[in-house]
Each structure stands twice: as structure tokens, then as C-alpha cells.
Amino acid sequence: MSVTPLVADRRRHDLDWIRVCAFMLLILYHVGMFYVPWDWHVNSPRPVEQLEPVMQLTNPWRLTLLFLVSGAATRFLFDSLQRDGRGAVRRFAGSRTLRLLPPLLFAMFVIVPPQSYYEVVEAAQGLGIVDPGRSHWLADFWMKYATASGGWCDADGCLTTPTWNHMWFVAYLFVYCLILAGLLLFGRRWLPVLQKGLERALGGWGLLVWPVLWLFLLRWTLGPVFPTTHALTDDWYNHAVSFGAFLFGFLSARSSLLQARFEKVRLPALLLGLCAWAGWAAYSWTYRDGGVPPEALRGGMRFVYALDQWAFIAAALGYGARYLNRDGPLLRYLTGGVFCFYIVHQTITVVAAYHLARLGLPQGLEAAVLIAVTFGGCLAAYEIARRVGPLGLLLGVRARSASRPRLAGEAGPALV
């Protein structure tokens, strides 16, 4: 049984822009991770403590938003496959496997290892090893990395390899797509019913109230028991939030009614988000040195975090619907490259940051150079990948046949 979309087939350029902007913010966030005094793969010898509130501005919601817009793009892809004929679920699962699994495996064994290498170098230097690159720690590094035989441990624990680091997002998205394929195999006829139910539940201020209460409930019940690990098998709070956002995006992508409601509440959502961010940033700053807050305050901050999380997402969707629903050559270029940018950006940042820190540049100049090198490296990787077919598959650049026109409403070339 085919599913008839509840709105006319059309491309959601606002979601394309939101996805591109969210990934670009993530790149800047990871540059910030080098400077903020939080544990990361490599850290600046000159940490900037005042950067913490700025990092908190996107910390609660950036990846939840990415899962939501990925779910929406997945809906457009699935609908386009249904229009092409039978076997839509099988072709959907095959498409997601081909699109996500090769880049994930390639990244784990080629792109990510330099991150682990410099993480081990910094850990060795912290243990007093003057030249880690010439020590037994890093001899035959890639082989030790690939076979989980490195034995790289310090006081903070051991480094488990091979690892996916920032590619956890792709691993989770791949699993979510396969779960969705199983659900669609038996229940795709219910898509219009579920979409209408979602529209009824999120009428009026329900668009802001019910998602916040849901996120608060998850943070209250699952959050303390299952802290975020990105390890897939024990990450149940993160799964509840991320898979929930993915399903919400999938069910809401075709709803012009919800799109209009997000546009209507964009300003209240933004104001609520800014107030929640101020509260959460102040709370995090106050207890940044490991102090234990009162339990009542901790419970209240779980609600503030949930409000921050959803209010900024609602504002992004609302302002996107109002101002970003337009096409253009820049959008088409960035949409084609954003997955490649995501795959390579963190390794470029880690390697460049480690070496820049040893040049003794003024910190502002150093940060500007690091941002420029990261974006320049991403663009270079994209330009190379789009010209070398097999590399394009591994770096998330999907070749398009010149004879095949884009279908109306089809998810773009950078569906992730």
C-alpha cells in the first residue's frame, strides 16, 4: 500500500539550510573543544575558561537537531523510493547501508586513527615521555590501533580502539535507519495517521510544552542511570533522545501545518531558549570545579536543560521555515559536501590544533588559523572526493547521474 503525502511534493530547502548550518556549527564547536578546559582528544596548553558559557549555547541541542533533520530527510528519501515502485523498504535499507556503512568503516580505520595518535601523544607527554613518537607507545601505531592491542592507558583509563569518535553520529543514524526499515515493513500504512495524531497533539502551545516535558522526563529517569557514552550498547538516555528526534523528523517532515506552527512560535521559542541557556550556563559555571549541587537544584536544572534543548530546536525550525526556504547554487554545493565535511573535519582540527599549539602564535591568531585550516581542509577533501568516484563513496559524496533528474521532494545528495 502506497502512502500519499499529506502535503504536496516539494523540496524543504529550509531543512537543507538548517542541516548545513548545524553541521557548520558543529565544526566550530569542535574547534572550541580544543580551547575549552574540558577533556578532549587534544587540549590547548592555554585553556580559555570563559569559553565555557559560549560552548553551552549549542551543547544541549545541536546533535538532537541534526537527528531531527536527518529523520526529515529520510522521510523524503523513503517517499521518493515509494513513487519509484515496489520494494521501497528493501531499497531504503540498502540505500542507507550503502550510504552510511562504507564511510563509517573507512573513517574508523583511516580518518579517525590520527585523532587517537595525537591523543596518545598528549597522554604520553603527560606521563613525562619527552618524545612519544620515538617510544614503544607509538611503534606500529596503526596495527595496534586496528587490533586493539595498543595498551594505551594512563590515570584516566585506557583508550579503546578501533573507535568511531565523532562518527558515532553516523553509526547511530545507520542503526536507526535499519530499525525504521523494520517498522516500515509492517506499519507504513499508518504514516498518515501518525502524522495527523502528531499534528493534533502539538496544537497551540503544545508544540512547545509536550516536547519539553518529554525531554525532561527522559533526563529525569534515564539520564542519571545511563550517562551518555556514544558506545551504542549502553547509551539508552542518548538513544531515547536521538531516536525520538529522528522519528519526530520523519513523521513531521511532510506536515505543512507543523511547519507553519514552528514559524508562528519562533520568537517565543528563541526567547525561552536564551533564558534557559542563561540559567544552564550559570549553573554549569557555578559547579564547574566539581561541586555537588543540592538535589532540588539539580532536578530543576534538568527541566531547564530540556527547555533549552527544545526551545532552540523549535526556534531554528521556525526561523528556517520563515527565512530559509529558498534554493540557490551555494545551498546545492554545501548540501553535496556537508557529509564529507563532517567525516573529515575533526581529524583536521585535532592534527592542526596539536601542531599550531607548538608555534607560540597569539591565541586569537592561532584560533583563526585553526578555523581556516579546518574549513579549508574540508573543502579540499570534498573537491577531491567529488572527482574520484570510489573516494566519493567513502567520504560521503554521492555521484549523481546526469540523465537522472531530481525528484520533487527528494532528499538531497547529502542525506545523513
C-alpha positions as CSV (number, residue, x, y, z in Angstrom):
1,M,0.0,0.0,0.0
2,S,1.5,3.4,-1.0
3,V,1.4,6.3,1.3
4,T,0.1,9.6,0.0
5,P,1.9,12.5,1.5
6,L,-0.3,15.0,3.4
7,V,1.3,18.0,1.6
8,A,2.2,18.5,-2.0
9,D,5.6,17.2,-3.1
10,R,8.1,19.9,-2.7
11,R,11.6,20.3,-1.5
12,R,12.1,21.6,2.0
13,H,15.0,24.0,1.4
14,D,14.7,25.3,4.9
15,L,15.7,21.8,6.3
16,D,18.6,21.7,3.9
17,W,19.9,25.1,5.2
18,I,19.3,24.0,8.8
19,R,21.2,20.8,8.3
20,V,24.1,22.7,6.7
21,C,24.2,25.3,9.4
22,A,24.0,22.7,12.1
23,F,27.0,20.9,10.7
24,M,29.0,24.1,10.4
25,L,28.2,25.0,14.0
26,L,29.4,21.5,15.0
27,I,32.7,22.2,13.2
28,L,33.1,25.4,15.2
29,Y,32.1,23.6,18.4
30,H,34.9,21.1,17.9
31,V,37.4,23.9,17.4
32,G,36.2,25.3,20.6
33,M,36.7,21.9,22.3
34,F,40.4,22.4,21.8
35,Y,40.4,25.6,23.9
36,V,37.7,25.0,26.5
37,P,39.1,23.3,29.7
38,W,37.1,20.1,29.1
39,D,38.7,16.8,28.4
40,W,39.1,16.2,24.7
41,H,41.4,14.3,22.3
42,V,43.9,17.1,22.4
43,N,43.8,20.3,24.6
44,S,45.3,23.7,24.3
45,P,48.1,24.4,26.8
46,R,46.4,27.8,27.2
47,P,42.7,26.8,28.1
48,V,40.1,29.6,27.9
49,E,37.7,29.0,30.8
50,Q,35.5,31.9,29.8
51,L,34.6,30.0,26.6
52,E,32.5,27.5,28.6
53,P,29.2,29.5,28.5
54,V,29.7,30.1,24.8
55,M,30.0,26.3,24.3
56,Q,26.9,25.7,26.4
57,L,24.9,27.8,23.9
58,T,24.7,24.9,21.5
59,N,25.7,22.0,23.7
60,P,22.2,20.8,24.7
61,W,20.6,20.8,21.3
62,R,22.9,20.7,18.3
63,L,23.0,16.9,17.8
64,T,19.4,16.4,18.7
65,L,18.6,18.9,15.9
66,L,20.8,17.0,13.5
67,F,19.0,13.7,14.2
68,L,15.6,15.5,13.7
69,V,16.6,17.0,10.3
70,S,18.2,13.6,9.3
71,G,14.8,12.0,10.1
72,A,13.0,14.5,7.9
73,A,15.5,13.9,5.0
74,T,15.0,10.2,5.5
75,R,11.2,10.7,5.0
76,F,11.7,12.4,1.7
77,L,14.0,9.7,0.5
78,F,11.6,6.9,1.5
79,D,8.7,8.7,-0.2
80,S,10.7,9.1,-3.4
81,L,11.5,5.3,-3.3
82,Q,7.8,4.5,-2.9
83,R,7.0,6.5,-6.0
84,D,9.6,4.6,-8.0
85,G,7.8,1.3,-7.5
86,R,7.7,-1.8,-5.3
87,G,10.2,-2.9,-2.7
88,A,10.6,0.5,-1.2
89,V,11.5,-0.7,2.3
90,R,14.2,-3.1,1.0
91,R,15.6,-0.5,-1.3
92,F,15.5,2.0,1.5
93,A,17.5,-0.3,3.8
94,G,20.0,-1.0,1.0
95,S,20.4,2.7,0.2
96,R,21.1,3.6,3.9
97,T,23.6,0.8,4.2
98,L,25.5,1.8,1.1
99,R,25.3,5.5,2.1
100,L,26.4,5.2,5.7
101,L,28.3,2.0,6.3
102,P,31.3,2.4,3.9
103,P,32.1,6.0,5.2
104,L,31.7,4.7,8.8
105,L,34.2,1.9,8.3
106,F,36.6,4.0,6.3
107,A,36.6,6.7,8.9
108,M,37.1,4.3,11.8
109,F,40.3,2.8,10.1
110,V,41.6,5.7,8.1
111,I,40.2,9.1,9.2
112,V,39.9,8.6,12.9
113,P,43.3,7.0,13.8
114,P,45.2,10.3,13.7
115,Q,42.9,11.6,16.4
116,S,43.8,8.6,18.6
117,Y,47.5,9.0,17.7
118,Y,47.7,12.6,19.0
119,E,45.6,11.7,22.0
120,V,48.2,9.0,22.9
121,V,51.0,11.5,22.2
122,E,49.5,14.0,24.7
123,A,48.8,11.3,27.3
124,A,52.4,10.1,27.0
125,Q,53.7,13.7,27.4
126,G,51.6,14.0,30.5
127,L,53.4,10.9,31.8
128,G,56.7,12.5,31.3
129,I,57.7,10.9,28.0
130,V,59.7,13.6,26.2
131,D,59.5,12.2,22.6
132,P,56.4,9.8,22.4
133,G,56.8,9.5,18.7
134,R,60.0,7.5,19.2
135,S,58.8,5.5,22.1
136,H,57.4,1.9,22.2
137,W,53.9,3.5,22.8
138,L,53.6,4.6,19.2
139,A,55.6,1.9,17.4
140,D,53.4,0.2,14.8
141,F,50.6,2.5,15.8
142,W,48.0,1.7,13.2
143,M,48.4,-2.1,13.6
144,K,48.0,-1.7,17.4
145,Y,45.0,0.6,16.8
146,A,43.3,-1.8,14.4
147,T,43.9,-4.9,16.5
148,A,43.0,-3.2,19.9
149,S,46.4,-4.2,21.2
150,G,47.9,-0.7,22.0
151,G,47.6,-0.9,25.8
152,W,47.4,2.9,25.9
153,C,46.5,3.7,29.5
154,D,47.0,6.5,32.0
155,A,45.4,7.6,35.2
156,D,42.2,8.4,33.4
157,G,41.7,5.0,31.9
158,C,42.6,3.1,28.7
159,L,42.0,4.1,25.1
160,T,39.8,1.6,23.3
161,T,40.4,1.1,19.6
162,P,39.3,0.9,16.9
163,T,36.9,3.7,17.7
164,W,34.5,5.9,15.8
165,N,35.0,9.1,17.9
166,H,32.8,11.8,16.2
167,M,31.5,9.2,13.7
168,W,29.2,7.9,16.5
169,F,26.5,10.0,14.9
170,V,26.7,8.1,11.7
171,A,26.8,4.7,13.5
172,Y,23.7,5.6,15.4
173,L,22.0,7.0,12.3
174,F,22.7,3.8,10.4
175,V,21.2,1.7,13.2
176,Y,18.1,4.0,13.5
177,C,17.6,3.7,9.7
178,L,17.6,-0.1,9.9
179,I,15.2,-0.1,12.9
180,L,12.9,2.3,10.9
181,A,13.1,0.0,7.9
182,G,11.8,-2.8,10.1
183,L,9.0,-0.6,11.4
184,L,8.0,0.5,7.9
185,L,7.9,-3.1,6.7
186,F,4.9,-3.7,8.9
187,G,3.5,-0.2,9.6
188,R,4.0,2.3,6.7
189,R,0.2,2.5,6.1
190,W,0.0,4.2,9.5
191,L,2.2,7.1,8.5
192,P,-0.7,9.5,7.6
193,V,-2.5,8.5,10.8
194,L,0.6,9.1,12.9
195,Q,1.3,12.4,11.2
196,K,-2.3,13.6,11.9
197,G,-2.0,12.5,15.5
198,L,1.2,14.4,15.9
199,E,-0.5,17.5,14.5
200,R,-3.4,17.2,16.9
201,A,-1.1,16.6,19.9
202,L,1.1,19.6,19.1
203,G,-1.6,22.1,18.5
204,G,-1.3,25.6,20.1
205,W,1.3,25.9,22.8
206,G,1.5,22.1,22.8
207,L,4.3,22.4,20.2
208,L,6.5,23.9,23.0
209,V,5.0,22.2,26.1
210,W,4.8,18.5,25.3
211,P,8.3,18.0,23.8
212,V,9.9,19.8,26.7
213,L,8.0,17.6,29.2
214,W,9.1,14.5,27.2
215,L,12.7,15.6,27.2
216,F,12.5,16.5,30.9
217,L,11.0,13.0,31.7
218,L,13.9,11.3,29.9
219,R,16.5,13.4,31.6
220,W,14.9,12.8,35.0
221,T,14.5,9.0,34.6
222,L,17.1,7.7,32.1
223,G,19.7,10.5,32.3
224,P,21.1,9.7,35.8
225,V,21.1,5.9,35.2
226,F,22.6,5.9,31.6
227,P,25.1,8.8,31.2
228,T,26.0,9.5,27.6
229,T,28.7,7.2,26.3
230,H,28.3,7.1,22.4
231,A,29.1,3.4,22.7
232,L,25.8,2.3,21.2
233,T,25.1,-0.7,23.5
234,D,24.8,1.2,26.9
235,D,23.7,4.6,25.8
236,W,19.9,4.4,26.5
237,Y,19.3,8.0,27.5
238,N,21.0,9.2,24.4
239,H,19.1,6.7,22.3
240,A,15.8,7.8,23.7
241,V,16.5,11.5,22.9
242,S,18.2,10.9,19.5
243,F,16.0,8.2,18.1
244,G,12.9,10.1,19.3
245,A,14.1,13.2,17.5
246,F,14.8,11.1,14.4
247,L,11.3,9.7,14.4
248,F,9.8,13.1,15.0
249,G,11.6,14.5,12.0
250,F,10.5,11.5,9.9
251,L,6.8,11.9,10.9
252,S,6.7,15.7,10.8
253,A,8.6,16.4,7.6
254,R,5.6,16.4,5.3
255,S,3.3,18.4,7.6
256,S,2.8,22.0,6.3
257,L,0.7,22.5,9.4
258,L,3.6,21.9,11.8
259,Q,5.9,23.9,9.6
260,A,3.5,26.9,9.9
261,R,3.2,26.4,13.7
262,F,7.0,26.4,14.1
263,E,7.1,29.6,12.2
264,K,4.5,31.1,14.4
265,V,6.2,30.3,17.7
266,R,9.8,31.1,16.5
267,L,10.2,34.3,18.6
268,P,8.8,32.9,21.9
269,A,10.9,29.8,21.4
270,L,14.0,31.8,20.9
271,L,13.4,33.9,24.0
272,L,12.7,30.8,26.1
273,G,15.9,29.2,24.7
274,L,18.0,32.2,25.6
275,C,16.6,32.4,29.1
276,A,17.2,28.6,29.6
277,W,20.7,28.9,28.2
278,A,21.5,31.7,30.7
279,G,20.2,29.6,33.5
280,W,22.0,26.4,32.4
281,A,25.3,28.3,31.7
282,A,25.2,29.9,35.1
283,Y,24.6,26.6,36.8
284,S,27.4,24.9,34.9
285,W,29.8,27.7,35.6
286,T,29.0,27.7,39.3
287,Y,29.7,24.0,39.6
288,R,32.4,23.7,37.0
289,D,35.0,22.7,39.6
290,G,33.2,19.5,40.7
291,G,31.0,20.9,43.4
292,V,27.8,19.0,44.2
293,P,24.6,21.0,43.8
294,P,21.6,20.4,46.0
295,E,19.3,17.7,44.7
296,A,16.4,20.1,44.3
297,L,18.5,22.5,42.2
298,R,19.7,19.5,40.1
299,G,16.2,18.5,39.5
300,G,15.2,22.0,38.4
301,M,18.1,22.2,36.1
302,R,17.0,19.0,34.3
303,F,13.9,20.9,33.3
304,V,15.9,24.0,32.3
305,Y,18.1,21.8,30.2
306,A,15.1,20.2,28.5
307,L,13.6,23.7,27.9
308,D,16.9,24.8,26.4
309,Q,17.1,21.7,24.2
310,W,13.7,22.0,22.6
311,A,13.2,25.8,22.6
312,F,16.3,26.3,20.4
313,I,15.3,23.5,18.1
314,A,11.8,25.0,17.7
315,A,13.3,28.4,17.1
316,A,15.7,27.0,14.4
317,L,12.8,25.2,12.6
318,G,10.6,28.3,12.9
319,Y,13.1,30.8,11.6
320,G,14.2,28.4,9.0
321,A,10.7,28.0,7.7
322,R,10.3,31.7,7.6
323,Y,13.5,32.8,6.0
324,L,15.5,29.9,4.6
325,N,13.0,28.0,2.4
326,R,14.8,29.0,-0.8
327,D,17.2,27.3,-3.2
328,G,20.4,28.5,-4.7
329,P,23.8,27.4,-6.0
330,L,25.5,27.8,-2.6
331,L,23.0,25.6,-0.9
332,R,23.3,22.9,-3.6
333,Y,27.1,23.0,-3.3
334,L,27.1,22.8,0.5
335,T,24.4,20.2,0.6
336,G,26.5,18.0,-1.6
337,G,29.6,18.5,0.7
338,V,28.3,18.6,4.2
339,F,28.6,14.9,4.9
340,C,32.1,14.9,3.7
341,F,32.9,17.9,5.9
342,Y,31.5,16.0,8.9
343,I,33.6,12.9,8.2
344,V,37.0,14.7,7.9
345,H,36.6,17.9,10.0
346,Q,37.5,16.6,13.5
347,T,40.7,14.9,12.3
348,I,41.8,18.0,10.6
349,T,41.1,20.0,13.7
350,V,42.9,17.7,16.1
351,V,46.0,17.4,13.9
352,A,46.2,21.1,13.1
353,A,45.5,22.1,16.7
354,Y,48.2,20.0,18.1
355,H,50.9,21.4,15.8
356,L,49.6,25.0,15.9
357,A,49.8,25.0,19.7
358,R,53.6,24.4,19.4
359,L,54.2,27.5,17.3
360,G,53.6,30.0,20.1
361,L,51.2,32.2,18.0
362,P,49.0,34.8,19.7
363,Q,45.9,32.8,20.7
364,G,43.4,34.8,18.7
365,L,45.5,34.3,15.5
366,E,46.0,30.6,16.4
367,A,42.3,30.1,16.7
368,A,41.6,31.9,13.4
369,V,44.2,29.8,11.6
370,L,42.7,26.7,13.1
371,I,39.2,27.5,11.9
372,A,40.6,28.4,8.4
373,V,42.6,25.2,8.2
374,T,39.7,23.1,9.3
375,F,37.2,24.6,6.7
376,G,39.9,24.7,4.0
377,G,40.7,21.1,4.6
378,C,37.0,20.1,4.5
379,L,36.6,21.9,1.1
380,A,39.7,20.3,-0.3
381,A,38.6,16.8,0.8
382,Y,35.2,17.5,-0.8
383,E,36.7,18.7,-4.1
384,I,38.9,15.7,-4.3
385,A,36.2,13.2,-3.3
386,R,33.7,14.6,-5.9
387,R,36.3,14.0,-8.7
388,V,37.4,10.5,-7.6
389,G,34.4,8.1,-7.7
390,P,35.5,5.4,-5.2
391,L,36.7,8.0,-2.8
392,G,33.4,9.8,-3.0
393,L,31.6,6.7,-1.8
394,L,34.0,6.5,1.2
395,L,33.8,10.2,2.0
396,G,30.0,10.6,1.7
397,V,29.9,12.3,-1.7
398,R,27.2,10.7,-3.8
399,A,27.6,10.7,-7.5
400,R,24.5,11.7,-9.5
401,S,23.7,10.5,-13.0
402,A,23.4,13.4,-15.4
403,S,20.4,11.6,-17.0
404,R,18.5,11.2,-13.8
405,P,16.5,14.3,-12.8
406,R,16.0,15.1,-9.1
407,L,12.6,14.1,-7.9
408,A,10.4,16.7,-6.3
409,G,10.8,16.4,-2.5
410,E,13.7,14.1,-2.8
411,A,16.3,14.3,-0.1
412,G,19.4,15.9,-1.4
413,P,22.8,14.5,-2.2
414,A,24.0,14.8,1.3
415,L,21.4,12.9,3.2
416,V,22.9,11.9,6.6
